[in-house]
Structures are given as C-alpha cells and as structure tokens.
C-alpha cells in the first residue's frame, strides 16, 4: 500500500520497491486516495487474512495503517516516503525508501519482528508522539498551508512554529494542565509533548529528543514546559537537540513510563498524534497500550536510530 502524494518518492521508486517486494511475497498494491483511506484498505486486508502489510508513505500514512493493525497479529513493514519518517527511523530503518525496503525484506527472511507499545488518545492510536496545545497548533497550521509544506517541507514547521509562538493566543496565557491518576492537577503548561519512543521527531538529520527516555517497551513519557519567554524556550529547544539536556531545566516537568494521564484545558486546544492534526479538545486522556503492534524490525538491543544526533 502506498500514498501517491508521499513527498520523497516517485513512480520510478515505487516500481523498484514493488518489484523487490513481489520477488519475495505474494503482493497486492493499493494506492490511497484520500485521508483515512489507508485504514479502510488495511482493515479489509486484515479481514482477508494477510500476514504482512507494507506501508510506503510518511508518518501520516503509517498512522492510518496502525489504526487497522493495532491489536492484531498482522505484521507492519514501514517504508519511509515522507518528510520526517519518524516511525521508520525510530525502528532502525534507513531514511531512504529503497534501502529501507531491502532491510525490511532481510528482516522478513530471518523472521525478525518486534512487538511494540502504542499510545492512544481521543480514539486514535499513535506510534511515536502526541501533543495538546502549542506543537499541535504548529501541525494544524502546516496542514492548513499545504503549498508551503510542499515547497519548504520541514522548513514549513520551523516557519509556522515561530508564527504560532509569537502570534498564537496561548503563548502568554497557557491553559493546559496535567492530571495524573490519584494526583492533583499540575500546571499550567505552555507546551506539552507526549513520547512513545525517542526521538520525538527529526529536523533533517537532527533528532529532537523532547522525551529522551521514552521507549517502545514502556509506558508514555510526558514533557510539560511551564510559561517561559522566547530566550528560555530557545534554550529548551537547544537542550532537546543536545541529548535531552532540557529535562533538567527548572522550566520543565518530565514524567516517565506513564500508563495513563489526562491533559485538560480551560478552552479548546488542538490535538496532534504522530504529526497529524486530530481536532480541538478541552480534555484528552492518554493511555499506553503495551504490546499492541508487531513490526518488522531488529530486536531493541540491536535497533539504533538511523540518524544519530550530532555531538
């Protein structure tokens, strides 16, 4: 299954990948036509009894496939074809679709699979990250500026991030609070980021490690950034690019390995899952779903990020 609008592939690349896969498996190729179509295609394939689903596209495509595969025994092979490709790279795959296909086929020949946890929020599963508030507002703005995203790719996130920070309604009046089971509400926070693995995302080859201790083998990690000025925010961002040093900042609260928690807001806030805008909410409960998905990947002890952070 592939997304024909994936930003870093074309017909030639897709033909090479299809030929490689068809040489090893009985292959059916399906193209997605609209948002949500991948979930529909894969749900039908699961019903028909397929063993493996290969998804070529970006993180949004992978997230749609996850919705249909979560809780089943069907194996997912993620082939990077988008901009950031966070899920594929977090599973130790090269950030190039043909090379990643070769590695996935090697995993398939040697029966190398891995069972990983997923997160769940507002009825959606997510593989690597989620957020309520500021970073979700950046995702929302990017989806509303499709032309900018196509022209600037990841540069669009940076540009729109500055626009949201300086012009967004919640910069000086943060409204998001953290509610842990059995605890008192904490906050308010200007930024909240939820990680199911590390890194949280990538900017080019640089890993952005806002939740540096997150792991597919544990619960969810949560970073809350208290109200800060621009200079302090830039220092926190720099720390997230420098092996997660920001978690020691007095402006940050960091919770590890959480099975469940709730974020509330005094007015509706955007939600994003796996870099996908998921509507406006005043209360969202986040849950860790252990052992929810089987992927083609090396065991955790052998898997490394495909683009290690620079010193």
N, C-alpha and C positions, 0 to 999 in steps of 0.2 A: 504494500500500500504506500502511495506517495502523495505528497502535496505538490501539485504542479506549479504553485506560486512560491515554493521554497526559494530563499534568496541566493543560495550558493550552489545550486545545481542547474543543469540544463538538460535538454533531450539527449545529448551525447552521453553525459554522465549517467543518466538514468538507464540508457541502453546498456552501458557497460555493467552497471550494478545488476540489472535484470538478468543479463547473460550469466554473470558469475553465480547468482543465486540459483538460477534454473539448472546449472550444471550440477548442483548438489541436492536440490529439493524439488518436489513437485510444486511448481509456483503458479499462483494466480495473482495477477497485477490489477490493482484498483487505484484509480485517481480520485482524490477528494474534490468535491465540487463547491462546498460551502462550509461555513462554520458548523461544527457538530457532526459533519458527515462521516468523519473518521470513526467516531464512536459507533455510529449506526453500522458501518461496514464491518467493523471488528466484532460487534455483538453478533451479527449474523454468522461470521466465520466461527466464532466460539460455539454457536448453536450447531454448526455443521461438523464440529469435531476436529478443527485444525489443531496441530501441535505447536506451531511457531508462527508468530506474526512479526514481520519485518516492517518497520515504520521509517520511511525516508521523509524527512522534513525538519522543521525547527522544534523548539520546545513546546509550542502550542499544539502541534500535531501529535507529539509524544504524549502530551497530557490528555488529549482526546482519546487516544488509544488506551491509556491507563484506565479511563473510566469504565471501559468494557472488560478489561483483563483483571482488574483488582478482585482478589478472592478466588480466582480460577487457577488451574494448573497449566494454562497455556503460557508458553514462553515468549517473551518480548525481546526482539533484537532492535536496538535503536541505532539508526543510521543518520548521522548528523548532516543536515542540509539547510540549516537556518543560519542565524547570525551568531548567537552566543553558544547554542548547543550544550547547555549546562548539564543536562542529564547524561548525555552520552559521554562527555568528558569526565564527569564525576564517576562514571563506571569504568574509567581507564581506557576509553577508546580514543583513537586519533581524531583530531578536529578536521577531518577530511573524509568525504563520504566513501571514496573508493578504497582507501586504506582501511577505514573502519569496517567496510564490508568484508575485506579479507580477514581481518581479525575475528569478526563475528563468525565467519564460516569455520575458522580454526577452532573457536570455542565450541561450535556445534559438532564438529567432527570428534572432538575429545570430550564431549558432554560436560563442558564447563558451564554450569549455571549457578546462580546465586539468588537466594530468597531475600528480598529487602522489605523494609517497612515503608509505609506511605503515611502522609498526613491527610487529614480530612477536615474540611471547613465548608459550611453552608451547602452541604450536599455534594461537594466536589472533592475528589482525591487530588493530591499533589505529590510530586516526586521529590522536589528539591527545595522549594521555598514558597513562602506566602507572606503577605503583609497587609495591614489595615492602616490606611492613612496616607502618609507622605509618599512612600515609594509606590504604593498602588495608584496614587494620583499621577505620578510620572508615567506609569504604564497606561493609564486611561488617556492621558494627553497624547501619548505616542500612537495609540490605536486611533485617535481622532485625527492624526496627522500622517496618514498613510504615505503621502508623497514625500514628506520629509524623511520618514523611516526608510523608504526605498533609496533615496538619494544619499543620506548620511549614515544609514544603518545604525550601528551602536552610538555614533555621534549624536543621533537624534535624542537618545536617552539623556546624554550629558546636557545638551542644549535645553531640553524641556525640563530637566531636573533643576537647572538654575532658574528657569522661568517659574516653576512651581514654588521654589524656595522663596524667591523674592516677591512673587505676586500671589501665592496661594493664600486662602483665607485662614488657615490654621497655623501659620508659622508663629505668630505672636500670641495665639490663644489655643494651645493644644488641648485636645478634648478626649484623648484615648486613655483608658485605664485598664490595668491588668487585674484580673480576678483569678487567683489560684484556688483550687478546691480547699475549703476549710479555712481560708485566709481572708484578710482584709484587703480591699481594693488598694492597688498601688498606682501612683501616677500623680498628675497627668504626664503623658509622654508625647513628644513631638514626632518621634519616629518609632515604629515597632516593626521588627523583622523576625520571621519565623523560619528556621532552617531545619530541614530533614537530613541534610548532608552538608559537607564542606567541600568546595566553597559555596557561598550563597549565589554568586553569579560571576561572570567574567566581563572584563572590559578589554577586548582584544585578547592578548595572551596573559594579561594580568588577572590573577584570582582575587576576587573581592570577598574577604573572609569575615563577614559581619558576625557569623555564628561559627567560630573556628573549631569548636568541639563537637559539632553536630555529626551524626553518623547514621548510615542506613541500618545499623544494628541496634540503635537505641531509640528513645523517645524523641520528642521535638525539643529544639533549643529556641529560646526567645531572647531577643535583644530589645531593650527599651531605652531610648535616648531621651533624657529629660530636656525641657526647654533650654535651648542654647542659642548663642549668636552665631554669625557666619564663620568667624575665625575658629571657634570651638568645634563647629560642625566639620570644617575642613580638616582639623587635626584628627577628629574621629575617623573620617574617611581615609586619611593617610594611614592611620593605625590599622584599619581593616585591610588595606593593601599590604601592610607590613606584618604578616603572620598573625593578625588579630590582636595587636597590642592595645587596641582601643578598649577592650573589655575591662581593663584596669582603671579606666577613666572614672573620675567622680561623677561624670555626667551620664554614665551608662549603668544600667542594671542588666545582669545576664543570668538567665536560668537555664539549666541543663537537664536533658533527659526527662522531659515532662510527658506524662501520659495524656494529660488533658488540661486545658485552661481556657478562659474566656476573655476576650477583649470587648470592652464596651465603650461607647462614645455618646456624648451629650447631643450630637447632631450627626446625621448620616455621613459615613465615611466610605471611600472606595475600598474595595477588597480586590486583591490580586492573588492568583495561585499559579505557580510556575510561569510567571511573567505574563499571565493572561488576566485581563480585567474581568471581574466577577460580580459587578453590581455594587450598589450602595447599601450600607448596613449600619445599624446602631449597636448591634450585639452579635458577635460571632464566637462560637465555641470551636476550638481547635483540638483535634484528637489524633494521637498516634495510633496507627493500625499496624501492629507487628506482623512480619512475615506475609505481607499482603500481595506481593508480586514476584514472579520468577523472571529473571533477566539472563540473557547470555552475557556472561562476564567472568573474569578471573575471580578467585576467592579474595576476600578482603585483604588478606595478608600479602597478596601479590598485586592487587589493584592500586594504581597510583594515578594522580591527576595527570592528564595528558599534557598540560602546560603548567609546570611547577612555577610558583611565584618567583620573581627575580629577587636577588638579595638586595 
